[in-house]
Amino acid sequence: MTAKPAHPRSSWVISSLLAINLVLTTGCSGRTTSARYAAANVGSSCYAKALPTAGEGGLAWGSTLSIARQKSLNNCIRYAGRSGGTPTTCKVVLSECRN
């Protein structure tokens, strides 16, 4: 006995969807991922991370260490407030510049 598919068109639909997925995937595979973050890397050589005692913190890039620290502190206050944390307890825990 040979098994008959429950839906004769289902194999055709699945094959078509797989082919479309393959075409879309191969079209995107040639792109470089570094272009996505190029704006942050152009003039920003320093970064800082600030964390509150509760809630979400903030990471920021800046052209100088003081700018990166201030931006990360502002982001920490914003994100901690949104996540139900404690924005008044934000502190910069990491800051450095790349060479």
N, C-alpha and C positions, 0 to 999 in steps of 0.2 A: 504494500500500500504506500502511496505517496501522500505526504502531508500537504494539505492545501492551506495557504495563508488565510487567516480570518478576514482580512481586508486586502483585496488584491492591489489596491493602490498604495497601501502603506509602505511597501518596499520602495516604490517609486518616489514617494514623498521624502522618505528618509534619505535616499540616495541624493535627491536634489538638495536637501538641506545640508548634507555633508559636503557636497560640491561647492555650494555657496560659501559655507564656512571656510573651506580650504582656500578659495579665491580671496576672500577678505583677509584671512590670516597672512597669506603670502604677500599681499599688497602692503601690509603694515610692517612686515618683518625687516624691510630694508631701511627703515628709519633709524636714526641715531637717537639714543636716549639722552645724550648730553644736551641737546637743544632745549629740552623741557626746562632745565634749570639754569640756562645760560644767563638769564636776567639777574639772578642772585649772585652769580659768580663774577660778573663783569666788574663792578666797583666795590664789592663787599668782601673784604678779606678778614673781617673779624666777626665772631659770633659769641652769643651769650645765652645762657639758659637760666630762667628764674622759676622757682617752685614755691607754692604755698604749703602750709602744714596740712591742708586738706583741699582737695579739688585738683583741677588741671593747671599745669604750668604753661610757660611760654618760651619759645626759642625764636631768636631773631638774629639777622645779619646786619652789619653796618660797616661803613668805611673806616670808622675808628672804634676803639674798644668802648669808649664812653657812649657812643651812639648805640652800639649793639646792646650794651647793658641797659640803657634807658628804654629801648624798644622792647627788649625781653621782659622788663619789669612791667611796662604798660600792657603787654600781651598777657602776662601772668594775671594781672589784676582783672583784665577783661574775661579771660577764660575761667578763672576761679569763681568769679561772680556768676557766670553762666552755668557752671557745673555744680553749684550748690556748695562751693568750698569757702575758704576764708581769704578774700582778696587782700585784707590788711596785713597778712602775714607773709606776703611774697618777698623772697630774697633771691638775689642772683647767686647761684651755686656753681656756675662754670662760666668762664669767659676767657677767650684766647684769640689770637690772630694767627692766620696762616702766613707762611713766608712768601 
